[in-house]
Amino acid sequence: MKRSVKVEIFGHEYILKAENEDSHIQRVADFVDGKMKEVSVSTNSKSVTNIAILAALNIADEYLQIKEERERVEAKARDLSRLLDTSL
């Protein structure tokens, strides 16, 4: 069942509807808020839209790097598993 959770991101309140625990939703909102604050400090832009897009790009970049690393680790694990299976 979806619940409403009030969060604040970059000075704006949002009501989010989610099935996850409130604490998880708050952690996600805090993460996005932190990324937007980082971008705000490192750029001269005052546009909330530009800051949000740059934060989204940073988050996507981090996500894709982690995803690619996980895929490499999983491929190595499969290779090692096959190697073990053939040697036993």
Secondary structure, DSSP 8 states (H G I E B T S, - for coil): --EEEEEEETTEEEEEEESS-HHHHHHHHHHHHHHHHHHHHHS----HHHHHHHHHHHHHHHHHHHHHHHHHHHHHHHHHHHHHHHH-
